[in-house]
Amino acid sequence: MPPKIKKVTTAASAPALNPMAPAGAPAKAKKVKNPNKKAILPAPNADGTENPAPRRKKEVKTISHYKTYIFKVLKQVHADQGISGKAMDIMNSFCLDMFERIGAEAGRLARMTKKHTISARDISTSCKLLIPGELSKHAVSEGTKAVQTYMNAKA
């Protein structure tokens, strides 16, 4: 069998290839702007003043906050007690961080057991691993109670 011969191309003669395009696909030519084409300008107002250019709407990121729930739990535990804004931000950050940690650990547990779905058991096990001592037992019991309440309401 004869050895394969590579075709050598220089940068000037090589076509611009898209690395993401499938093998054997033809190279696409670059689109060049038409210098004769005029830009579309906003129409002037009735009094002769110009309208400002239309603005694009910003995409709003939805960030979950636990502030309302923290406040409700605080009122259940200590009805006459309040909480400052900085303390609420700290509690909110703590809740977001714990949610992230528990979810990541439960994902690792599911991956180790070769499952594609995180179960309640994975969540409770990750709570036992992440939260120290007696606090983890309380967290697991409250979580189990919450799941039971949800299942009873669903049925």
N, C-alpha and C positions, 0 to 999 in steps of 0.2 A: 504494500500500500504506500503510495507516494506521500511525502510530508505535506501538510497543509501550508499554503502560502498566504501570508497576511497581506492585505492591500493597505499600503501606507498612504494616508491623506494628511495634508497640511491643514492648519487652522483656517486658512483663507478658502480652501476648496471644500472643506467639510460642511455638510448641511447642518443647520441648527436643529439639534435633536431634543425632543422632550424626553427626559429620563423616565417619566411616568407613563409614557405612551407604550402600548403593546409592541412587541417585537414585530418588525415587518410593516409597521404602519407608516404611511408617507409623512414626511416632515411638513409642518404647517408654516406658511409664510407669515411674517410679522405684519400686523395691521398698521397702516400708515394713515395719520390724520390728514383730512382734506383741507388744505389751506384756504380754499375758496368758500368753504362752508361757513355760514355766519352763525354766531351763538344766538340762542333764543333768549331774549331779554324780557323782563316782566313788563306788562303794559302799564302806561302811566295812569294816574288817578284822573278823575274828572277835573280837578282844579289845576292839573298840569304837573303836580309833584310826582316823583317816581316812587313806585312800590319797592320795598326792599326785596331782595332775592328770597325766594321761599327757602325755609330752613328744613333740614331733615330732622325727623323725630329721633330722639335719642332712645336707644334700647334700654329699658329699665331692668336692672338685675334684681331679682327677688332674693332677698336674704332673709332667712328664717330667724326670727327673734323669739326668745322665750320670756320676754319681759312681762307680758300679761299673765302668763302661767305662774311665774315666780311670785308676782304680786298676789295672785289668788291663793297660792299655798301659804304665803306669809300671813294673809288675813285669816286663813283657817287655823294656823298655829298661834299667832299673836294678833288678835283683832285690833288692839289699840296701838300697835307698833307700825312705824313707817320705814321707808328706805330711801337713801339719797340716790341721786342720779349716778354718781361714780360707783357706788356699791351695786346698783342695778346693772351697770355695764360690766362690772367684774363678775357678777353672778351669771349674766348672759354669756360672757366669754367662757366661763367654766362649763356651762351646759353645752355650748357648741363644741368645745374641746372634748368633753367626755363622749358626746354623741359620735364625733369623728373617731375617737380611739376605740370605742366599743364596736362600731361598724367595721373598722379596719381589722380588728382582732377576730370578729365573727367571720369576716370574709376569708381570713387566713385559715381559720378552723374548717370552714366549708371546703376550701380548696384542698386542704390536707386529706379530708375524707372523700374527695373527688365528687362533691355535690355541686350543683349549679344554683341551689337555692339556700339562702340563709334561713335557718329555722329558729324557733323560740329557744330551743335547746342550745344552739350556737350562741345566741345572745346571752343567755344565763351563764353559760360557761365562760364567755369572755368577760362578763361582769365579775365572776369569781376570780378570774386571773388578774384583772386590772384594779379592782377595788379591794383595799386591805381589810382583813379580819372580820369583825362583827358587822361592819358597814355593808360588806358584800352580801351577807345573809339577809339583812333588812332590804337591800336593793332587789335581790332575787325574789323575796317574798312579795314585795310591793309590785314587782313586774308580773309575777304569776297571778296575783290578784287582779291586776289591770287587764290581763289577757282573758281571764275567766269572766270578768264583767263585760268585756267586749263580745266574747262568744255568746254569752247569755242574751245580750241585747240584740245581737245579729240573728239569733234563732227565733 
